[in-house]
Amino acid sequence: MVKKLHAGESFEVLAEQHSEDPNFTPGGALGTFKAGEFAKEMEAAVVNLNPGETSEVVALKGSFHILKLVGKKIVSDSRFDKEKEKIRNQLFELAFQKYFKLWLEAKREESFIRINK
């Protein structure tokens, strides 16, 4: 099947002809997955693909797959979104402390104190 794909035959047609999946969807579409939701072997096979490219044969327990990457989307991480403001505040506080320390040192160097007796 890989040779047929490289020869230019349609992935969708070949998937319909060769799939043995009882839950097969037209064109062999598996759906949309986020990183970490796919089997590790399958994710490794598609991670470096560009949209429209197909993988080599991926062997899983008792099955073989050829994957076609339809598209990639960058989606925000909900955990990061929840923590973003907290992280921003922490970074601001660190920067403030650093620049306050520099400002204070500069003022000490600029200052002149005379004690009259």
C-alpha positions in Angstrom: 0.0 0.0 0.0 2.9 2.4 0.7 4.2 1.9 -2.8 0.7 2.8 -4.2 0.7 5.9 -2.0 4.1 7.0 -3.3 2.9 6.3 -6.8 0.1 8.9 -6.3 -2.9 6.8 -5.5 -5.5 8.3 -3.2 -5.0 7.6 0.5 -8.8 7.8 1.1 -9.5 5.2 -1.6 -6.8 2.9 -0.5 -8.0 3.2 3.1 -11.5 2.1 2.1 -10.1 -0.8 0.1 -7.7 -2.1 2.7 -9.1 -1.2 6.1 -10.1 -4.1 8.3 -11.4 -1.8 11.1 -15.0 -2.6 12.0 -15.5 1.1 13.0 -14.1 2.4 9.7 -15.1 5.9 8.7 -15.2 7.0 5.1 -11.7 8.0 3.9 -10.1 6.4 7.0 -10.5 9.6 9.1 -9.5 9.0 12.7 -10.5 12.5 14.0 -8.7 15.2 15.8 -6.2 14.4 18.5 -4.2 16.5 21.0 -0.6 15.7 21.8 -0.5 12.8 24.2 -3.9 11.4 23.3 -2.7 9.2 20.4 -0.7 5.9 20.8 2.9 6.8 21.2 4.0 5.0 18.1 1.4 6.7 16.0 2.2 10.1 17.5 5.9 9.6 16.7 5.0 8.7 13.1 3.0 11.9 12.5 4.9 14.5 14.6 7.3 15.4 11.8 4.9 15.1 9.0 3.5 18.2 7.1 -0.2 18.4 6.2 -1.0 16.1 3.3 2.0 13.7 3.9 1.7 10.0 4.9 3.7 8.0 7.4 5.5 4.8 6.8 3.9 1.6 8.3 3.3 1.9 12.0 3.1 -1.4 13.8 1.0 -1.7 17.0 -0.1 -4.8 18.9 -1.7 -6.9 16.3 -2.3 -4.2 13.7 -0.5 -2.1 11.1 -1.3 1.5 10.2 -0.4 4.1 7.6 -1.3 7.6 8.7 -2.0 10.7 6.7 -1.8 14.1 8.4 -4.6 16.3 7.2 -3.6 19.4 9.3 -2.0 20.7 12.4 -3.4 23.3 14.8 -1.7 25.0 17.7 -4.2 25.0 20.6 -3.7 26.7 23.9 -3.0 24.6 27.0 -5.9 25.1 29.4 -3.5 24.5 32.4 -1.2 27.2 31.1 -4.2 29.6 30.5 -5.3 29.1 34.2 -1.8 29.8 35.5 -0.8 32.5 33.0 -1.7 35.5 35.2 0.0 33.9 38.3 3.2 33.4 36.2 3.0 36.9 34.8 2.7 38.3 38.3 5.6 36.3 39.6 7.8 37.4 36.7 6.8 41.0 37.3 7.6 40.7 41.0 11.1 39.3 40.2 11.8 42.0 37.7 10.6 44.7 40.1 12.9 43.3 42.9 15.9 43.3 40.5 15.4 46.8 39.3 14.6 48.1 42.7 17.8 46.7 44.0 19.7 48.3 41.1 18.0 51.6 41.8 18.7 51.5 45.5 22.4 50.7 44.9 22.6 53.7 42.4 21.0 56.0 45.0 23.5 54.9 47.7 26.4 55.6 45.3 25.0 59.0 44.5 24.3 60.0 48.1 26.6 62.1 50.2 26.1 62.2 54.0 27.9 64.6 56.2 27.6 64.4 60.0 28.1 67.7 61.9 29.4 67.5 65.4 
